């Protein structure tokens, strides 16, 4: 069985992810849960052959040297030939987009595919607060962050923001991604997309270069280290709208993560800088729906007010959750309040929502009162 026939079989289940590993039957993740596919286990030889088929020579060399590699693939009609992989992506047939991580484990290769939706969903389709998201998209400067653990749809949310700006603003958007997940065609805006490893060597290098490319909006796939965070803050401070992601849950933890990256001697300066440039933080989680067929999005939203800026500047970060609780009039909402709303709407089980609540005992009380 070829790697393409495994992918085709998995795609019949409408998965979010596909897992292939030597000595194991293929699995896919459907509605947040791992499901075993009715296929034979793949051998070491088959996973090695699959890696050769899916990767270019340069990508396979990186895999051998570093032990892992990230790439993006287009799978036309769920069946491609190895020749398709040698074509530029813009020349490939339209089809299913996949993000692939190949990695070495116990001496053999394993693969994790993320299935990407070709359709860029709207804020309404994603279940995001439309007026607040559109507000972020109309900003001309500052920093907007989308946070959450791996696989919670952070890139999808920012792609929806880029798509809205592409359709509604005459601006220049530069994206720096690893790898590119959603393609954006030029509409009212100009959108240039750069992929780490193919179009540029690193986030830091691409960011420094982006500042000389006359951008209005810069999307950084992930603020990974001190260099990329520092440049992002500077870009947001100098008249650019910067969008990025962090692997954190909750606004307070996100702010702490950014500040803690810097040496102690710089942290007060960074607090002041962040208090001026930060425009909002959307933190998101995905929960299994009540029917088990899909996942529901739960979000926390921090909007910047003078009071919140002051909390950041004065290092009173632990008080930010309370500011969110009392900030509904400014468009804020807490994670637990949104989880309660999903329970009341009959979209998720209360027991499941409790697992994702920031304060489970308080959430239990909210459910009882609700």
Short mmCIF file of the C-alpha atoms (twelve columns), coordinates in Angstrom:
data_MODEL
# 
_entry.id   MODEL 
# 
loop_
_atom_site.group_PDB 
_atom_site.id 
_atom_site.type_symbol 
_atom_site.label_atom_id 
_atom_site.label_alt_id 
_atom_site.label_comp_id 
_atom_site.label_asym_id 
_atom_site.label_seq_id 
_atom_site.Cartn_x 
_atom_site.Cartn_y 
_atom_site.Cartn_z 
_atom_site.pdbx_PDB_model_num 
ATOM 1   C CA . UNK A 1   0.000   0.000  0.000   1 
ATOM 2   C CA . UNK A 2   1.450   3.379  -1.041  1 
ATOM 3   C CA . UNK A 3   1.584   6.468  1.129   1 
ATOM 4   C CA . UNK A 4   -0.953  8.142  -1.173  1 
ATOM 5   C CA . UNK A 5   -3.501  5.343  -0.787  1 
ATOM 6   C CA . UNK A 6   -3.108  5.583  3.028   1 
ATOM 7   C CA . UNK A 7   -3.735  9.330  2.854   1 
ATOM 8   C CA . UNK A 8   -6.737  8.790  0.580   1 
ATOM 9   C CA . UNK A 9   -8.196  6.205  2.971   1 
ATOM 10  C CA . UNK A 10  -7.656  8.491  5.965   1 
ATOM 11  C CA . UNK A 11  -9.235  11.498 4.248   1 
ATOM 12  C CA . UNK A 12  -12.485 9.547  3.935   1 
ATOM 13  C CA . UNK A 13  -12.839 9.981  7.719   1 
ATOM 14  C CA . UNK A 14  -12.565 13.791 7.502   1 
ATOM 15  C CA . UNK A 15  -9.673  13.896 9.992   1 
ATOM 16  C CA . UNK A 16  -7.722  16.810 11.393  1 
ATOM 17  C CA . UNK A 17  -4.510  14.753 11.587  1 
ATOM 18  C CA . UNK A 18  -3.039  11.519 10.217  1 
ATOM 19  C CA . UNK A 19  -0.316  9.489  11.996  1 
ATOM 20  C CA . UNK A 20  1.923   6.921  10.291  1 
ATOM 21  C CA . UNK A 21  4.729   5.095  12.070  1 
ATOM 22  C CA . UNK A 22  6.825   1.992  11.388  1 
ATOM 23  C CA . UNK A 23  5.336   -1.125 12.963  1 
ATOM 24  C CA . UNK A 24  1.979   0.527  13.662  1 
ATOM 25  C CA . UNK A 25  -1.323  0.687  11.806  1 
ATOM 26  C CA . UNK A 26  -2.132  4.217  10.578  1 
ATOM 27  C CA . UNK A 27  -4.277  6.402  12.830  1 
ATOM 28  C CA . UNK A 28  -6.212  9.589  12.252  1 
ATOM 29  C CA . UNK A 29  -7.646  12.150 14.660  1 
ATOM 30  C CA . UNK A 30  -11.349 12.776 14.154  1 
ATOM 31  C CA . UNK A 31  -13.204 15.358 16.266  1 
ATOM 32  C CA . UNK A 32  -10.259 15.398 18.670  1 
ATOM 33  C CA . UNK A 33  -10.023 11.625 19.193  1 
ATOM 34  C CA . UNK A 34  -7.527  9.132  17.738  1 
ATOM 35  C CA . UNK A 35  -9.126  6.487  15.512  1 
ATOM 36  C CA . UNK A 36  -7.385  3.391  14.169  1 
ATOM 37  C CA . UNK A 37  -7.689  2.916  10.403  1 
ATOM 38  C CA . UNK A 38  -8.606  -0.480 8.976   1 
ATOM 39  C CA . UNK A 39  -5.228  -0.858 7.276   1 
ATOM 40  C CA . UNK A 40  -2.174  -3.080 7.821   1 
ATOM 41  C CA . UNK A 41  0.751   -1.819 9.859   1 
ATOM 42  C CA . UNK A 42  3.407   0.013  7.881   1 
ATOM 43  C CA . UNK A 43  6.952   -1.370 7.872   1 
ATOM 44  C CA . UNK A 44  10.234  0.497  8.312   1 
ATOM 45  C CA . UNK A 45  10.892  0.083  4.598   1 
ATOM 46  C CA . UNK A 46  7.490   1.562  3.719   1 
ATOM 47  C CA . UNK A 47  7.917   4.608  5.957   1 
ATOM 48  C CA . UNK A 48  11.394  5.209  4.515   1 
ATOM 49  C CA . UNK A 49  10.014  4.933  0.974   1 
ATOM 50  C CA . UNK A 50  7.193   7.314  1.892   1 
ATOM 51  C CA . UNK A 51  9.674   9.870  3.232   1 
ATOM 52  C CA . UNK A 52  11.603  9.699  -0.045  1 
ATOM 53  C CA . UNK A 53  8.376   10.142 -2.030  1 
ATOM 54  C CA . UNK A 54  7.015   13.081 -0.059  1 
ATOM 55  C CA . UNK A 55  10.237  15.040 0.488   1 
ATOM 56  C CA . UNK A 56  12.594  16.726 -1.919  1 
ATOM 57  C CA . UNK A 57  16.269  15.752 -1.794  1 
ATOM 58  C CA . UNK A 58  17.085  18.851 0.247   1 
ATOM 59  C CA . UNK A 59  14.247  18.155 2.698   1 
ATOM 60  C CA . UNK A 60  15.308  14.509 3.105   1 
ATOM 61  C CA . UNK A 61  18.897  15.640 3.727   1 
ATOM 62  C CA . UNK A 62  17.591  17.958 6.468   1 
ATOM 63  C CA . UNK A 63  15.612  15.053 7.950   1 
ATOM 64  C CA . UNK A 64  18.730  12.889 8.083   1 
ATOM 65  C CA . UNK A 65  20.850  15.678 9.558   1 
ATOM 66  C CA . UNK A 66  18.399  17.058 12.134  1 
ATOM 67  C CA . UNK A 67  16.018  14.182 12.823  1 
ATOM 68  C CA . UNK A 68  12.874  16.077 11.788  1 
ATOM 69  C CA . UNK A 69  11.567  18.283 9.010   1 
ATOM 70  C CA . UNK A 70  8.403   20.366 8.447   1 
ATOM 71  C CA . UNK A 71  6.938   20.723 4.940   1 
ATOM 72  C CA . UNK A 72  3.636   21.549 3.291   1 
ATOM 73  C CA . UNK A 73  2.079   19.422 0.557   1 
ATOM 74  C CA . UNK A 74  -0.739  19.659 -1.941  1 
ATOM 75  C CA . UNK A 75  -2.564  16.398 -2.656  1 
ATOM 76  C CA . UNK A 76  -4.668  16.800 -5.838  1 
ATOM 77  C CA . UNK A 77  -7.793  14.673 -5.629  1 
ATOM 78  C CA . UNK A 78  -6.152  12.740 -2.761  1 
ATOM 79  C CA . UNK A 79  -3.879  10.937 -5.272  1 
ATOM 80  C CA . UNK A 80  -0.575  12.405 -6.492  1 
ATOM 81  C CA . UNK A 81  2.541   11.116 -8.170  1 
ATOM 82  C CA . UNK A 82  6.048   11.775 -6.962  1 
ATOM 83  C CA . UNK A 83  6.489   14.030 -9.977  1 
ATOM 84  C CA . UNK A 84  3.908   16.447 -8.563  1 
ATOM 85  C CA . UNK A 85  6.187   17.107 -5.618  1 
ATOM 86  C CA . UNK A 86  8.878   18.492 -7.932  1 
ATOM 87  C CA . UNK A 87  6.569   21.203 -9.258  1 
ATOM 88  C CA . UNK A 88  6.258   24.627 -7.633  1 
ATOM 89  C CA . UNK A 89  3.159   24.625 -5.397  1 
ATOM 90  C CA . UNK A 90  1.516   27.326 -7.487  1 
ATOM 91  C CA . UNK A 91  1.717   24.954 -10.505 1 
ATOM 92  C CA . UNK A 92  0.262   21.928 -8.725  1 
ATOM 93  C CA . UNK A 93  -3.346  20.926 -9.160  1 
ATOM 94  C CA . UNK A 94  -5.735  22.195 -6.499  1 
ATOM 95  C CA . UNK A 95  -6.481  19.629 -3.847  1 
ATOM 96  C CA . UNK A 96  -6.125  18.810 -0.173  1 
ATOM 97  C CA . UNK A 97  -3.417  20.786 1.614   1 
ATOM 98  C CA . UNK A 98  -1.361  18.978 4.226   1 
ATOM 99  C CA . UNK A 99  1.255   20.116 6.714   1 
ATOM 100 C CA . UNK A 100 3.693   17.276 7.273   1 
ATOM 101 C CA . UNK A 101 6.230   16.685 10.024  1 
ATOM 102 C CA . UNK A 102 8.525   13.705 9.418   1 
ATOM 103 C CA . UNK A 103 10.642  12.695 12.405  1 
ATOM 104 C CA . UNK A 104 12.976  9.914  13.445  1 
ATOM 105 C CA . UNK A 105 12.040  7.736  16.417  1 
ATOM 106 C CA . UNK A 106 13.758  4.572  17.630  1 
ATOM 107 C CA . UNK A 107 15.795  4.442  14.438  1 
ATOM 108 C CA . UNK A 108 12.879  4.586  11.963  1 
ATOM 109 C CA . UNK A 109 10.675  7.340  10.558  1 
ATOM 110 C CA . UNK A 110 7.217   8.486  11.638  1 
ATOM 111 C CA . UNK A 111 4.896   11.054 10.067  1 
ATOM 112 C CA . UNK A 112 2.288   13.441 11.399  1 
ATOM 113 C CA . UNK A 113 0.043   15.086 8.810   1 
ATOM 114 C CA . UNK A 114 -2.170  18.068 9.601   1 
ATOM 115 C CA . UNK A 115 -5.069  18.337 7.145   1 
ATOM 116 C CA . UNK A 116 -5.566  21.956 6.116   1 
ATOM 117 C CA . UNK A 117 -8.862  23.350 4.955   1 
ATOM 118 C CA . UNK A 118 -8.564  24.915 1.492   1 
ATOM 119 C CA . UNK A 119 -11.488 27.153 2.363   1 
ATOM 120 C CA . UNK A 120 -10.517 30.022 4.647   1 
ATOM 121 C CA . UNK A 121 -13.413 30.270 7.105   1 
ATOM 122 C CA . UNK A 122 -15.014 33.531 8.168   1 
ATOM 123 C CA . UNK A 123 -15.109 34.769 11.759  1 
ATOM 124 C CA . UNK A 124 -18.750 33.712 11.937  1 
ATOM 125 C CA . UNK A 125 -17.970 30.188 10.708  1 
ATOM 126 C CA . UNK A 126 -15.236 29.868 13.316  1 
ATOM 127 C CA . UNK A 127 -17.502 31.098 16.097  1 
ATOM 128 C CA . UNK A 128 -15.368 34.168 16.820  1 
ATOM 129 C CA . UNK A 129 -16.765 37.526 18.015  1 
ATOM 130 C CA . UNK A 130 -17.079 39.321 14.695  1 
ATOM 131 C CA . UNK A 131 -17.030 42.969 15.780  1 
ATOM 132 C CA . UNK A 132 -13.912 42.526 17.919  1 
ATOM 133 C CA . UNK A 133 -12.091 40.574 15.207  1 
ATOM 134 C CA . UNK A 134 -12.945 43.177 12.584  1 
ATOM 135 C CA . UNK A 135 -11.717 45.856 14.988  1 
ATOM 136 C CA . UNK A 136 -8.324  44.121 15.154  1 
ATOM 137 C CA . UNK A 137 -8.240  43.911 11.342  1 
ATOM 138 C CA . UNK A 138 -8.769  47.658 10.909  1 
ATOM 139 C CA . UNK A 139 -5.858  48.633 13.181  1 
ATOM 140 C CA . UNK A 140 -2.887  50.306 11.529  1 
ATOM 141 C CA . UNK A 141 -0.301  49.458 14.194  1 
ATOM 142 C CA . UNK A 142 0.238   47.376 17.287  1 
ATOM 143 C CA . UNK A 143 0.440   43.704 18.216  1 
ATOM 144 C CA . UNK A 144 -2.439  41.194 18.125  1 
ATOM 145 C CA . UNK A 145 -1.783  37.683 19.452  1 
ATOM 146 C CA . UNK A 146 -3.675  34.420 18.989  1 
ATOM 147 C CA . UNK A 147 -2.649  31.828 21.557  1 
ATOM 148 C CA . UNK A 148 -3.397  28.242 22.471  1 
ATOM 149 C CA . UNK A 149 -1.866  24.788 22.548  1 
ATOM 150 C CA . UNK A 150 -0.875  22.904 19.401  1 
ATOM 151 C CA . UNK A 151 -3.796  22.044 17.126  1 
ATOM 152 C CA . UNK A 152 -6.277  24.610 18.440  1 
ATOM 153 C CA . UNK A 153 -6.608  26.491 15.144  1 
ATOM 154 C CA . UNK A 154 -4.393  29.515 15.801  1 
ATOM 155 C CA . UNK A 155 -3.174  29.739 12.212  1 
ATOM 156 C CA . UNK A 156 -6.720  29.297 10.907  1 
ATOM 157 C CA . UNK A 157 -7.891  32.243 13.012  1 
ATOM 158 C CA . UNK A 158 -5.088  34.500 11.781  1 
ATOM 159 C CA . UNK A 159 -5.647  33.332 8.203   1 
ATOM 160 C CA . UNK A 160 -9.277  34.444 8.597   1 
ATOM 161 C CA . UNK A 161 -7.973  37.840 9.717   1 
ATOM 162 C CA . UNK A 162 -5.589  38.063 6.751   1 
ATOM 163 C CA . UNK A 163 -8.420  37.062 4.418   1 
ATOM 164 C CA . UNK A 164 -10.705 39.783 5.849   1 
ATOM 165 C CA . UNK A 165 -8.002  42.413 5.380   1 
ATOM 166 C CA . UNK A 166 -7.229  41.086 1.916   1 
ATOM 167 C CA . UNK A 167 -10.871 41.611 0.913   1 
ATOM 168 C CA . UNK A 168 -11.470 44.896 2.721   1 
ATOM 169 C CA . UNK A 169 -8.223  46.887 2.980   1 
ATOM 170 C CA . UNK A 170 -5.868  48.304 0.369   1 
ATOM 171 C CA . UNK A 171 -2.692  47.334 2.200   1 
ATOM 172 C CA . UNK A 172 0.501   45.314 1.874   1 
ATOM 173 C CA . UNK A 173 0.520   42.105 3.944   1 
ATOM 174 C CA . UNK A 174 3.650   39.994 4.458   1 
ATOM 175 C CA . UNK A 175 3.342   36.567 6.082   1 
ATOM 176 C CA . UNK A 176 6.302   34.604 7.469   1 
ATOM 177 C CA . UNK A 177 5.308   30.980 8.021   1 
ATOM 178 C CA . UNK A 178 6.822   27.573 8.737   1 
ATOM 179 C CA . UNK A 179 5.342   26.166 6.576   1 
ATOM 180 C CA . UNK A 180 2.700   28.112 4.623   1 
ATOM 181 C CA . UNK A 181 -0.704  26.640 5.492   1 
ATOM 182 C CA . UNK A 182 -3.268  28.757 3.615   1 
ATOM 183 C CA . UNK A 183 -2.726  30.413 0.245   1 
ATOM 184 C CA . UNK A 184 -3.976  34.001 -0.169  1 
ATOM 185 C CA . UNK A 185 -4.467  35.434 -3.639  1 
ATOM 186 C CA . UNK A 186 -4.077  39.183 -4.089  1 
ATOM 187 C CA . UNK A 187 -7.455  40.905 -3.828  1 
ATOM 188 C CA . UNK A 188 -7.866  44.436 -2.501  1 
ATOM 189 C CA . UNK A 189 -4.580  43.943 -0.669  1 
ATOM 190 C CA . UNK A 190 -1.184  42.679 -1.821  1 
ATOM 191 C CA . UNK A 191 -0.281  39.499 0.063   1 
ATOM 192 C CA . UNK A 192 3.276   38.151 -0.045  1 
ATOM 193 C CA . UNK A 193 3.831   34.830 1.723   1 
ATOM 194 C CA . UNK A 194 7.299   33.633 2.718   1 
ATOM 195 C CA . UNK A 195 8.123   30.131 3.925   1 
ATOM 196 C CA . UNK A 196 10.992  29.351 6.279   1 
ATOM 197 C CA . UNK A 197 13.524  27.107 4.572   1 
ATOM 198 C CA . UNK A 198 12.289  27.848 1.060   1 
ATOM 199 C CA . UNK A 199 11.982  31.623 0.794   1 
ATOM 200 C CA . UNK A 200 14.040  32.702 3.815   1 
ATOM 201 C CA . UNK A 201 16.370  31.150 6.360   1 
ATOM 202 C CA . UNK A 202 14.696  32.123 9.652   1 
ATOM 203 C CA . UNK A 203 11.944  34.162 11.303  1 
ATOM 204 C CA . UNK A 204 14.494  36.696 12.510  1 
ATOM 205 C CA . UNK A 205 16.033  37.194 9.078   1 
ATOM 206 C CA . UNK A 206 12.626  37.437 7.390   1 
ATOM 207 C CA . UNK A 207 11.382  39.903 10.004  1 
ATOM 208 C CA . UNK A 208 14.372  42.203 9.629   1 
ATOM 209 C CA . UNK A 209 13.925  42.078 5.869   1 
ATOM 210 C CA . UNK A 210 10.153  42.652 6.108   1 
ATOM 211 C CA . UNK A 211 10.701  46.034 7.727   1 
ATOM 212 C CA . UNK A 212 12.402  47.151 4.484   1 
ATOM 213 C CA . UNK A 213 9.606   45.815 2.233   1 
ATOM 214 C CA . UNK A 214 7.015   48.548 2.916   1 
ATOM 215 C CA . UNK A 215 4.520   46.354 4.818   1 
ATOM 216 C CA . UNK A 216 1.343   47.535 6.488   1 
ATOM 217 C CA . UNK A 217 0.660   44.170 8.143   1 
ATOM 218 C CA . UNK A 218 3.130   41.450 9.151   1 
ATOM 219 C CA . UNK A 219 2.010   37.959 10.156  1 
ATOM 220 C CA . UNK A 220 4.688   36.006 12.038  1 
ATOM 221 C CA . UNK A 221 3.778   32.317 12.194  1 
ATOM 222 C CA . UNK A 222 5.152   32.041 15.723  1 
ATOM 223 C CA . UNK A 223 7.139   34.272 18.071  1 
ATOM 224 C CA . UNK A 224 9.661   31.613 19.013  1 
ATOM 225 C CA . UNK A 225 12.586  33.318 20.698  1 
ATOM 226 C CA . UNK A 226 13.996  36.566 22.040  1 
ATOM 227 C CA . UNK A 227 15.078  37.747 18.585  1 
ATOM 228 C CA . UNK A 228 11.692  37.298 16.881  1 
ATOM 229 C CA . UNK A 229 9.775   38.719 19.876  1 
ATOM 230 C CA . UNK A 230 12.055  41.744 20.063  1 
ATOM 231 C CA . UNK A 231 11.747  42.528 16.357  1 
ATOM 232 C CA . UNK A 232 7.967   41.986 16.469  1 
ATOM 233 C CA . UNK A 233 7.614   44.496 19.330  1 
ATOM 234 C CA . UNK A 234 9.749   47.022 17.446  1 
ATOM 235 C CA . UNK A 235 7.710   46.539 14.254  1 
ATOM 236 C CA . UNK A 236 4.458   47.022 16.185  1 
ATOM 237 C CA . UNK A 237 5.914   50.157 17.755  1 
ATOM 238 C CA . UNK A 238 6.967   51.708 14.445  1 
ATOM 239 C CA . UNK A 239 3.673   51.836 12.591  1 
ATOM 240 C CA . UNK A 240 2.972   48.236 11.543  1 
ATOM 241 C CA . UNK A 241 0.161   45.886 12.528  1 
ATOM 242 C CA . UNK A 242 1.820   42.658 13.688  1 
ATOM 243 C CA . UNK A 243 -0.130  39.395 14.041  1 
ATOM 244 C CA . UNK A 244 1.436   36.361 15.669  1 
ATOM 245 C CA . UNK A 245 0.861   33.245 17.777  1 
ATOM 246 C CA . UNK A 246 2.196   31.796 21.023  1 
ATOM 247 C CA . UNK A 247 1.768   28.343 22.581  1 
ATOM 248 C CA . UNK A 248 0.168   29.667 25.747  1 
ATOM 249 C CA . UNK A 249 -3.334  29.438 27.219  1 
ATOM 250 C CA . UNK A 250 -4.695  32.611 28.753  1 
ATOM 251 C CA . UNK A 251 -3.823  36.280 28.387  1 
ATOM 252 C CA . UNK A 252 -1.914  36.595 31.669  1 
ATOM 253 C CA . UNK A 253 0.329   33.611 30.871  1 
ATOM 254 C CA . UNK A 254 0.934   35.005 27.385  1 
ATOM 255 C CA . UNK A 255 2.106   38.356 28.722  1 
ATOM 256 C CA . UNK A 256 4.332   36.640 31.305  1 
ATOM 257 C CA . UNK A 257 5.842   34.420 28.589  1 
ATOM 258 C CA . UNK A 258 6.794   37.412 26.437  1 
ATOM 259 C CA . UNK A 259 8.361   39.319 29.332  1 
ATOM 260 C CA . UNK A 260 10.191  36.277 30.753  1 
ATOM 261 C CA . UNK A 261 12.018  35.722 27.453  1 
ATOM 262 C CA . UNK A 262 14.055  38.859 28.125  1 
ATOM 263 C CA . UNK A 263 16.906  39.232 30.661  1 
ATOM 264 C CA . UNK A 264 15.907  40.633 34.058  1 
ATOM 265 C CA . UNK A 265 17.597  43.949 33.305  1 
ATOM 266 C CA . UNK A 266 15.311  44.514 30.290  1 
ATOM 267 C CA . UNK A 267 12.006  43.281 31.654  1 
ATOM 268 C CA . UNK A 268 10.676  46.589 32.969  1 
ATOM 269 C CA . UNK A 269 11.444  48.240 29.636  1 
ATOM 270 C CA . UNK A 270 9.638   45.403 27.834  1 
ATOM 271 C CA . UNK A 271 6.603   45.754 30.123  1 
ATOM 272 C CA . UNK A 272 6.386   49.419 29.208  1 
ATOM 273 C CA . UNK A 273 6.834   48.670 25.506  1 
ATOM 274 C CA . UNK A 274 4.272   45.853 25.572  1 
ATOM 275 C CA . UNK A 275 1.748   48.004 27.436  1 
ATOM 276 C CA . UNK A 276 1.901   50.510 24.571  1 
ATOM 277 C CA . UNK A 277 1.872   48.199 21.526  1 
ATOM 278 C CA . UNK A 278 -0.352  45.286 22.580  1 
ATOM 279 C CA . UNK A 279 -3.860  45.594 21.080  1 
ATOM 280 C CA . UNK A 280 -5.444  42.322 22.127  1 
ATOM 281 C CA . UNK A 281 -5.011  38.620 22.886  1 
ATOM 282 C CA . UNK A 282 -7.338  35.863 21.712  1 
ATOM 283 C CA . UNK A 283 -6.727  32.594 23.547  1 
ATOM 284 C CA . UNK A 284 -8.467  29.523 22.160  1 
ATOM 285 C CA . UNK A 285 -9.156  25.873 22.914  1 
ATOM 286 C CA . UNK A 286 -11.006 23.166 20.957  1 
ATOM 287 C CA . UNK A 287 -13.446 20.811 22.737  1 
ATOM 288 C CA . UNK A 288 -15.265 17.704 21.479  1 
ATOM 289 C CA . UNK A 289 -18.831 18.563 20.560  1 
ATOM 290 C CA . UNK A 290 -21.749 16.967 22.361  1 
ATOM 291 C CA . UNK A 291 -22.381 14.590 19.419  1 
ATOM 292 C CA . UNK A 292 -18.681 13.737 19.072  1 
ATOM 293 C CA . UNK A 293 -18.621 14.596 15.363  1 
ATOM 294 C CA . UNK A 294 -16.694 17.858 15.465  1 
ATOM 295 C CA . UNK A 295 -14.891 20.232 17.802  1 
ATOM 296 C CA . UNK A 296 -16.191 23.454 19.300  1 
ATOM 297 C CA . UNK A 297 -14.087 26.583 19.738  1 
ATOM 298 C CA . UNK A 298 -13.892 28.234 23.158  1 
ATOM 299 C CA . UNK A 299 -12.084 31.555 23.502  1 
ATOM 300 C CA . UNK A 300 -10.856 34.126 25.978  1 
ATOM 301 C CA . UNK A 301 -10.561 37.661 24.626  1 
ATOM 302 C CA . UNK A 302 -8.510  40.474 26.138  1 
ATOM 303 C CA . UNK A 303 -9.114  43.945 24.715  1 
ATOM 304 C CA . UNK A 304 -6.724  46.719 25.650  1 
ATOM 305 C CA . UNK A 305 -8.022  49.492 27.889  1 
ATOM 306 C CA . UNK A 306 -6.084  52.130 29.861  1 
ATOM 307 C CA . UNK A 307 -6.589  50.020 32.989  1 
ATOM 308 C CA . UNK A 308 -5.167  46.863 31.356  1 
ATOM 309 C CA . UNK A 309 -2.197  48.792 29.949  1 
ATOM 310 C CA . UNK A 310 -1.518  50.082 33.430  1 
ATOM 311 C CA . UNK A 311 -1.630  46.559 34.902  1 
ATOM 312 C CA . UNK A 312 1.014   45.423 32.406  1 
ATOM 313 C CA . UNK A 313 3.227   48.461 32.966  1 
ATOM 314 C CA . UNK A 314 3.074   48.091 36.763  1 
ATOM 315 C CA . UNK A 315 3.674   44.317 36.665  1 
ATOM 316 C CA . UNK A 316 0.254   43.455 38.086  1 
ATOM 317 C CA . UNK A 317 -0.290  40.675 35.547  1 
ATOM 318 C CA . UNK A 318 -2.197  38.354 37.951  1 
ATOM 319 C CA . UNK A 319 -5.002  40.951 38.029  1 
ATOM 320 C CA . UNK A 320 -5.665  40.662 34.276  1 
ATOM 321 C CA . UNK A 321 -8.182  37.765 34.603  1 
ATOM 322 C CA . UNK A 322 -10.285 39.979 36.881  1 
ATOM 323 C CA . UNK A 323 -10.048 42.803 34.343  1 
ATOM 324 C CA . UNK A 324 -11.386 40.406 31.709  1 
ATOM 325 C CA . UNK A 325 -14.263 39.340 33.967  1 
ATOM 326 C CA . UNK A 326 -15.340 42.968 34.436  1 
ATOM 327 C CA . UNK A 327 -14.598 44.046 30.864  1 
ATOM 328 C CA . UNK A 328 -17.638 42.693 29.011  1 
ATOM 329 C CA . UNK A 329 -18.677 46.232 28.029  1 
ATOM 330 C CA . UNK A 330 -15.325 46.612 26.243  1 
ATOM 331 C CA . UNK A 331 -15.831 43.348 24.320  1 
ATOM 332 C CA . UNK A 332 -13.806 41.087 26.622  1 
ATOM 333 C CA . UNK A 333 -14.826 37.608 27.637  1 
ATOM 334 C CA . UNK A 334 -13.292 34.970 29.889  1 
ATOM 335 C CA . UNK A 335 -12.635 31.388 28.856  1 
ATOM 336 C CA . UNK A 336 -14.940 30.053 31.573  1 
ATOM 337 C CA . UNK A 337 -17.788 32.358 30.517  1 
ATOM 338 C CA . UNK A 338 -17.502 31.143 26.933  1 
ATOM 339 C CA . UNK A 339 -17.344 27.501 28.074  1 
ATOM 340 C CA . UNK A 340 -20.523 28.065 30.103  1 
ATOM 341 C CA . UNK A 341 -22.171 29.547 27.025  1 
ATOM 342 C CA . UNK A 342 -21.278 26.439 24.980  1 
ATOM 343 C CA . UNK A 343 -22.769 24.214 27.719  1 
ATOM 344 C CA . UNK A 344 -25.969 26.284 27.890  1 
ATOM 345 C CA . UNK A 345 -26.307 26.122 24.099  1 
ATOM 346 C CA . UNK A 346 -26.121 22.315 24.235  1 
ATOM 347 C CA . UNK A 347 -22.929 22.188 22.182  1 
ATOM 348 C CA . UNK A 348 -20.582 20.583 24.740  1 
ATOM 349 C CA . UNK A 349 -21.012 18.483 27.876  1 
ATOM 350 C CA . UNK A 350 -20.498 20.291 31.186  1 
ATOM 351 C CA . UNK A 351 -18.085 17.563 32.317  1 
ATOM 352 C CA . UNK A 352 -15.991 18.059 29.190  1 
ATOM 353 C CA . UNK A 353 -16.029 21.852 29.491  1 
ATOM 354 C CA . UNK A 354 -14.838 21.616 33.104  1 
ATOM 355 C CA . UNK A 355 -11.605 19.981 31.883  1 
ATOM 356 C CA . UNK A 356 -10.798 23.145 29.925  1 
ATOM 357 C CA . UNK A 357 -11.896 25.693 32.543  1 
ATOM 358 C CA . UNK A 358 -9.306  27.963 34.159  1 
ATOM 359 C CA . UNK A 359 -11.033 27.596 37.553  1 
ATOM 360 C CA . UNK A 360 -12.897 24.233 37.566  1 
ATOM 361 C CA . UNK A 361 -14.537 24.660 41.001  1 
ATOM 362 C CA . UNK A 362 -15.812 28.114 40.123  1 
ATOM 363 C CA . UNK A 363 -16.973 26.751 36.774  1 
ATOM 364 C CA . UNK A 364 -19.010 24.067 38.578  1 
ATOM 365 C CA . UNK A 365 -20.738 26.821 40.545  1 
ATOM 366 C CA . UNK A 366 -21.452 28.770 37.332  1 
ATOM 367 C CA . UNK A 367 -23.030 25.662 35.788  1 
ATOM 368 C CA . UNK A 368 -25.212 25.081 38.862  1 
ATOM 369 C CA . UNK A 369 -26.345 28.701 38.925  1 
ATOM 370 C CA . UNK A 370 -26.842 28.716 35.160  1 
# 
